[in-house]
Amino acid sequence: MTSRMTDGRGGARRAAVRIRRATARDAKRLTRLVRTSRAYEGPYAPMIAGYRVGPDYLETHPVFAAVGEDGRALGFYALILSPPELDLMFVADAAQGLGIGRLLIEHMAGEARDAGIEAVRVVSHPPAEGFYLSVGAQRIGTVRANPPAVMWDRPELVIAIT
């Protein structure tokens, strides 16, 4: 899947973005994308401290990367098929606001549809809840904190696959 992206302001910045299946060779790049995310600064930092997207994870689960013309990873998601859940989704800080997240959600919905899935659960990072609501997710509850790994409650949402 290839798409043309703008800067979100109708502006001049255009780039081709391709979504492809991530491979074990992408593990370090995707790990770096997670660990450098500004969304996990401050009180959220412990959740990703030492986090690793390993080659074994990439081989076991459907993980797709949005890649720019220069081959740079702009974002990625992981879809767990059973039970259906969006396990990971990150967009590089420099690529936020360009529509990469929406493109990844559209791609994920297509993959879920092809797998016969009717709805995908999302346990959201609290600051990302607004994004998921903006792409059609519905809040269905709250997942309580689970110290020491997760010290805060998280929104539980579902994305209907149509």
Backbone as CSV, one residue per row, in Angstrom:
resi,resn,N_x,N_y,N_z,CA_x,CA_y,CA_z,C_x,C_y,C_z
1,MET,0.848,-1.168,0.000,0.000,0.000,0.000,0.893,1.230,0.000
2,THR,0.707,2.118,-0.967,1.439,3.375,-1.036,0.440,4.510,-1.045
3,SER,0.778,5.565,-0.331,-0.117,6.708,-0.228,0.711,7.990,-0.279
4,ARG,0.115,9.071,-0.745,0.774,10.377,-0.744,0.291,11.139,0.474
5,MET,1.208,11.724,1.229,0.864,12.436,2.453,1.180,13.919,2.288
6,THR,0.384,14.755,2.958,0.680,16.185,3.001,1.034,16.551,4.428
7,ASP,1.354,17.811,4.654,1.752,18.233,5.992,0.562,18.501,6.903
8,GLY,-0.653,18.183,6.484,-1.828,18.385,7.316,-2.379,19.794,7.220
9,ARG,-1.665,20.669,6.567,-2.111,22.058,6.396,-2.328,22.342,4.910
10,GLY,-2.414,21.268,4.129,-2.580,21.423,2.693,-1.307,21.921,2.036
11,GLY,-0.208,21.795,2.755,1.035,22.406,2.346,1.885,21.593,1.405
12,ALA,3.069,22.102,1.206,3.964,21.607,0.185,4.649,20.291,0.524
13,ARG,4.703,19.934,1.765,5.441,18.727,2.126,4.658,17.491,1.701
14,ARG,5.132,16.826,0.669,4.491,15.608,0.170,5.528,14.497,0.172
15,ALA,5.080,13.356,0.552,5.984,12.214,0.554,5.179,10.952,0.316
16,ALA,5.781,10.031,-0.375,5.143,8.733,-0.569,5.389,7.906,0.685
17,VAL,4.344,7.284,1.149,4.433,6.418,2.315,3.957,5.040,1.894
18,ARG,4.754,4.050,2.221,4.412,2.679,1.888,4.233,1.912,3.192
19,ILE,3.201,1.090,3.260,3.022,0.230,4.416,3.390,-1.185,3.989
20,ARG,4.271,-1.786,4.759,4.735,-3.136,4.447,4.858,-3.941,5.729
21,ARG,4.853,-5.249,5.573,5.023,-6.144,6.717,6.418,-5.929,7.295
22,ALA,6.493,-5.734,8.591,7.792,-5.582,9.253,8.450,-6.955,9.360
23,THR,9.755,-6.959,9.300,10.522,-8.197,9.405,11.489,-8.090,10.583
24,ALA,12.148,-9.193,10.879,13.112,-9.220,11.976,14.183,-8.149,11.797
25,ARG,14.488,-7.805,10.558,15.499,-6.762,10.291,15.050,-5.387,10.757
26,ASP,13.742,-5.202,10.999,13.206,-3.918,11.448,13.221,-3.757,12.966
27,ALA,13.560,-4.798,13.685,13.421,-4.798,15.147,14.104,-3.604,15.810
28,LYS,15.337,-3.328,15.474,16.058,-2.216,16.112,15.422,-0.870,15.783
29,ARG,15.000,-0.684,14.529,14.381,0.595,14.137,13.071,0.821,14.874
30,LEU,12.257,-0.232,14.984,10.968,-0.084,15.655,11.156,0.091,17.159
31,THR,12.126,-0.596,17.727,12.437,-0.407,19.143,12.861,1.028,19.403
32,ARG,13.690,1.581,18.546,14.146,2.968,18.692,12.967,3.941,18.592
33,LEU,12.035,3.654,17.677,10.856,4.501,17.534,10.048,4.523,18.839
34,VAL,9.878,3.369,19.467,9.155,3.287,20.743,9.911,4.044,21.832
35,ARG,11.177,3.755,21.975,11.955,4.324,23.085,12.169,5.825,22.988
36,THR,12.070,6.395,21.797,12.277,7.841,21.648,10.961,8.617,21.577
37,SER,9.842,7.954,21.751,8.542,8.611,21.650,8.348,9.634,22.772
38,ARG,8.070,10.877,22.399,7.795,11.923,23.391,6.500,11.647,24.147
39,ALA,5.626,10.815,23.594,4.372,10.479,24.271,4.624,9.734,25.572
40,TYR,5.823,9.173,25.727,6.133,8.408,26.927,7.182,9.099,27.785
41,GLU,7.200,10.412,27.760,8.079,11.162,28.647,7.392,11.338,30.000
42,GLY,8.137,11.795,30.955,7.584,12.095,32.273,7.068,10.857,32.978
43,PRO,5.849,10.926,33.493,5.343,9.802,34.304,5.159,8.512,33.502
44,TYR,5.084,8.611,32.174,4.880,7.420,31.349,6.193,6.722,30.970
45,ALA,7.321,7.345,31.241,8.622,6.816,30.833,8.896,5.395,31.325
46,PRO,8.521,5.032,32.551,8.837,3.666,32.999,8.214,2.560,32.132
47,MET,7.111,2.855,31.472,6.458,1.809,30.688,7.314,1.348,29.505
48,ILE,8.097,2.249,28.935,8.895,1.857,27.769,10.378,1.709,28.084
49,ALA,10.752,1.983,29.320,12.160,1.830,29.700,12.563,0.378,29.455
50,GLY,13.516,0.176,28.620,13.981,-1.166,28.313,13.082,-1.938,27.355
51,TYR,12.020,-1.289,26.836,11.102,-1.986,25.935,11.825,-2.379,24.649
52,ARG,11.499,-3.543,24.149,12.151,-4.044,22.940,11.114,-4.685,22.028
53,VAL,11.128,-4.297,20.766,10.345,-4.988,19.733,11.307,-6.000,19.132
54,GLY,11.189,-7.229,19.566,12.151,-8.242,19.179,11.825,-8.923,17.868
55,PRO,12.835,-9.508,17.231,12.618,-10.247,15.989,11.581,-11.360,16.148
56,ASP,11.570,-12.004,17.317,10.600,-13.066,17.560,9.168,-12.526,17.554
57,TYR,8.973,-11.337,18.123,7.651,-10.707,18.121,7.219,-10.408,16.679
58,LEU,8.142,-9.876,15.892,7.847,-9.518,14.501,7.540,-10.737,13.646
59,GLU,8.121,-11.860,13.980,7.861,-13.082,13.227,6.567,-13.759,13.655
60,THR,6.142,-13.511,14.898,4.958,-14.165,15.455,3.659,-13.425,15.146
61,HIS,3.721,-12.095,15.126,2.514,-11.279,14.991,2.538,-10.451,13.710
62,PRO,1.344,-10.150,13.171,1.286,-9.230,12.038,1.678,-7.816,12.485
63,VAL,2.846,-7.378,12.100,3.343,-6.040,12.408,3.620,-5.370,11.072
64,PHE,3.091,-4.163,10.912,3.239,-3.434,9.661,3.870,-2.075,9.927
65,ALA,4.797,-1.695,9.074,5.513,-0.428,9.213,5.144,0.516,8.075
66,ALA,4.959,1.783,8.434,4.815,2.854,7.443,6.221,3.379,7.185
67,VAL,6.622,3.346,5.922,7.993,3.678,5.557,7.978,4.803,4.532
68,GLY,8.836,5.798,4.747,8.949,6.916,3.821,9.776,6.551,2.606
69,GLU,9.830,7.478,1.645,10.601,7.253,0.414,12.066,6.935,0.697
70,ASP,12.580,7.492,1.800,13.989,7.277,2.155,14.207,5.993,2.950
71,GLY,13.143,5.211,3.139,13.243,3.966,3.873,13.097,4.112,5.375
72,ARG,12.947,5.349,5.840,12.828,5.607,7.272,11.477,5.127,7.790
73,ALA,11.479,4.482,8.958,10.238,4.041,9.588,9.517,5.259,10.172
74,LEU,8.294,5.488,9.697,7.496,6.625,10.156,6.511,6.219,11.244
75,GLY,6.224,4.939,11.325,5.305,4.426,12.326,5.089,2.947,12.098
76,PHE,4.380,2.323,13.040,4.070,0.908,12.884,2.921,0.529,13.799
77,TYR,2.338,-0.616,13.513,1.333,-1.186,14.404,1.485,-2.695,14.428
78,ALA,0.968,-3.293,15.511,0.923,-4.747,15.646,-0.513,-5.142,15.927
79,LEU,-1.013,-6.071,15.157,-2.376,-6.568,15.315,-2.314,-8.003,15.826
80,ILE,-2.826,-8.212,17.026,-2.960,-9.562,17.559,-4.278,-10.097,17.009
81,LEU,-4.267,-11.272,16.437,-5.461,-11.793,15.780,-6.421,-12.506,16.722
82,SER,-5.899,-13.129,17.797,-6.793,-13.881,18.674,-6.356,-13.749,20.131
83,PRO,-7.143,-13.072,20.939,-8.302,-12.276,20.573,-7.843,-10.996,19.885
84,PRO,-8.677,-10.424,19.000,-8.271,-9.269,18.202,-7.952,-8.037,19.048
85,GLU,-6.706,-7.575,18.928,-6.287,-6.394,19.681,-5.177,-5.663,18.940
86,LEU,-5.266,-4.344,18.949,-4.178,-3.506,18.462,-3.177,-3.450,19.606
87,ASP,-2.103,-4.217,19.488,-1.170,-4.376,20.595,-0.209,-3.204,20.704
88,LEU,0.303,-2.747,19.597,1.229,-1.617,19.563,0.853,-0.705,18.409
89,MET,1.005,0.589,18.613,0.916,1.534,17.501,1.710,2.767,17.891
90,PHE,2.681,3.090,17.075,3.526,4.255,17.299,3.723,4.990,15.987
91,VAL,3.759,6.309,16.075,4.120,7.162,14.943,5.308,7.994,15.408
92,ALA,6.341,8.052,14.578,7.533,8.830,14.917,7.143,10.265,15.222
93,ASP,7.777,10.854,16.216,7.451,12.225,16.605,7.486,13.180,15.416
94,ALA,8.505,13.073,14.583,8.650,13.978,13.432,7.582,13.758,12.373
95,ALA,6.899,12.613,12.400,5.878,12.303,11.389,4.453,12.537,11.902
96,GLN,4.310,12.963,13.143,2.967,13.183,13.672,2.328,14.398,13.002
97,GLY,1.026,14.297,12.784,0.285,15.362,12.124,0.261,15.238,10.609
98,LEU,0.881,14.194,10.066,0.935,13.999,8.615,-0.076,12.974,8.115
99,GLY,-0.858,12.395,9.016,-1.839,11.395,8.612,-1.323,9.968,8.659
100,ILE,-0.129,9.758,9.180,0.450,8.414,9.249,-0.397,7.513,10.151
101,GLY,-0.808,8.033,11.301,-1.623,7.245,12.219,-2.928,6.795,11.589
102,ARG,-3.594,7.701,10.888,-4.845,7.344,10.206,-4.600,6.301,9.122
103,LEU,-3.514,6.457,8.398,-3.158,5.485,7.365,-2.918,4.106,7.979
104,LEU,-2.232,4.071,9.113,-1.991,2.793,9.786,-3.291,2.164,10.281
105,ILE,-4.195,2.979,10.818,-5.487,2.455,11.288,-6.290,1.902,10.106
106,GLU,-6.296,2.609,8.990,-7.003,2.114,7.797,-6.421,0.772,7.352
107,HIS,-5.109,0.684,7.352,-4.447,-0.563,6.955,-4.789,-1.679,7.930
108,MET,-4.736,-1.379,9.231,-5.067,-2.369,10.252,-6.500,-2.866,10.072
109,ALA,-7.423,-1.953,9.776,-8.819,-2.349,9.573,-8.938,-3.295,8.372
110,GLY,-8.198,-3.032,7.323,-8.204,-3.913,6.158,-7.653,-5.290,6.487
111,GLU,-6.569,-5.336,7.249,-5.991,-6.623,7.658,-6.983,-7.387,8.539
112,ALA,-7.627,-6.679,9.465,-8.609,-7.320,10.351,-9.794,-7.844,9.538
113,ARG,-10.270,-7.039,8.609,-11.396,-7.445,7.754,-11.032,-8.702,6.971
114,ASP,-9.839,-8.714,6.392,-9.386,-9.879,5.622,-9.285,-11.137,6.490
115,ALA,-9.039,-10.949,7.793,-8.937,-12.078,8.719,-10.290,-12.475,9.299
116,GLY,-11.359,-11.780,8.860,-12.698,-12.105,9.344,-13.017,-11.533,10.714
117,ILE,-12.264,-10.543,11.139,-12.453,-9.918,12.454,-13.485,-8.802,12.341
118,GLU,-14.383,-8.728,13.305,-15.449,-7.719,13.296,-15.145,-6.509,14.176
119,ALA,-14.267,-6.665,15.169,-13.925,-5.561,16.065,-12.534,-5.807,16.634
120,VAL,-11.812,-4.715,16.864,-10.456,-4.794,17.400,-10.406,-3.974,18.691
121,ARG,-9.945,-4.612,19.752,-9.801,-3.953,21.054,-8.532,-3.108,21.046
122,VAL,-8.609,-1.962,21.722,-7.456,-1.082,21.900,-7.401,-0.688,23.372
123,VAL,-6.288,-0.980,24.028,-6.034,-0.445,25.361,-5.056,0.699,25.128
124,SER,-5.566,1.910,25.249,-4.841,3.089,24.802,-3.932,3.696,25.864
125,HIS,-2.816,4.217,25.391,-2.008,5.134,26.192,-2.937,6.332,26.456
126,PRO,-3.122,6.772,27.698,-4.113,7.812,27.964,-4.058,9.035,27.037
127,PRO,-2.876,9.606,26.733,-2.866,10.759,25.835,-3.293,10.450,24.396
128,ALA,-3.318,9.184,24.004,-3.687,8.813,22.630,-5.180,8.538,22.471
129,GLU,-5.938,8.566,23.546,-7.366,8.250,23.453,-8.079,9.135,22.429
130,GLY,-7.790,10.414,22.406,-8.440,11.330,21.468,-8.203,10.932,20.028
131,PHE,-6.990,10.476,19.720,-6.706,10.012,18.365,-7.608,8.840,18.013
132,TYR,-7.676,7.845,18.886,-8.483,6.659,18.585,-9.961,7.014,18.437
133,LEU,-10.453,7.915,19.265,-11.844,8.357,19.120,-12.039,9.047,17.771
134,SER,-11.029,9.801,17.322,-11.147,10.531,16.052,-11.164,9.608,14.836
135,VAL,-10.679,8.381,14.996,-10.694,7.424,13.876,-11.832,6.417,14.024
136,GLY,-12.779,6.709,14.907,-13.984,5.903,15.006,-14.056,4.906,16.138
137,ALA,-13.054,4.851,16.990,-13.112,3.929,18.130,-14.180,4.392,19.116
138,GLN,-14.721,3.447,19.845,-15.701,3.729,20.895,-15.114,3.268,22.225
139,ARG,-15.246,4.118,23.235,-14.751,3.733,24.558,-15.719,2.739,25.185
140,ILE,-15.159,1.642,25.711,-16.010,0.618,26.326,-15.680,0.397,27.790
141,GLY,-14.624,1.025,28.286,-14.287,0.832,29.687,-12.917,1.373,30.030
142,THR,-12.409,0.910,31.163,-11.109,1.327,31.670,-10.359,0.089,32.139
143,VAL,-9.099,0.002,31.749,-8.227,-1.062,32.244,-7.445,-0.462,33.404
144,ARG,-7.632,-1.028,34.565,-7.007,-0.500,35.779,-5.487,-0.678,35.765
145,ALA,-4.816,0.192,36.487,-3.366,0.142,36.626,-2.938,-1.248,37.089
146,ASN,-1.737,-1.637,36.658,-1.185,-2.938,37.011,0.283,-2.752,37.414
147,PRO,0.512,-2.125,38.595,1.890,-1.872,39.022,2.668,-3.171,39.159
148,PRO,3.955,-3.183,38.936,4.772,-2.021,38.638,4.886,-1.708,37.152
149,ALA,4.378,-2.572,36.272,4.540,-2.352,34.830,3.779,-1.128,34.350
150,VAL,2.536,-0.988,34.758,1.707,0.142,34.312,1.119,0.788,35.559
151,MET,1.452,2.032,35.768,1.089,2.720,36.996,-0.182,3.565,36.879
152,TRP,-0.849,3.539,35.733,-2.020,4.378,35.536,-3.121,3.597,34.833
153,ASP,-4.360,4.053,35.064,-5.506,3.461,34.349,-5.429,3.853,32.884
154,ARG,-5.944,2.955,32.020,-5.907,3.219,30.572,-7.285,3.035,29.974
155,PRO,-7.629,3.876,28.994,-8.912,3.725,28.308,-8.951,2.425,27.496
156,GLU,-10.072,1.736,27.554,-10.301,0.555,26.728,-11.306,0.945,25.666
157,LEU,-10.930,0.708,24.413,-11.773,1.093,23.281,-11.958,-0.086,22.341
158,VAL,-12.864,0.073,21.402,-13.034,-0.925,20.362,-13.207,-0.204,19.037
159,ILE,-12.575,-0.738,18.001,-12.727,-0.230,16.647,-13.544,-1.257,15.884
160,ALA,-14.735,-0.864,15.469,-15.584,-1.763,14.679,-14.993,-1.864,13.283
161,ILE,-14.946,-3.074,12.764,-14.413,-3.316,11.420,-15.607,-3.484,10.490
162,THR,-15.721,-2.573,9.559,-16.888,-2.605,8.649,-16.486,-3.035,7.255
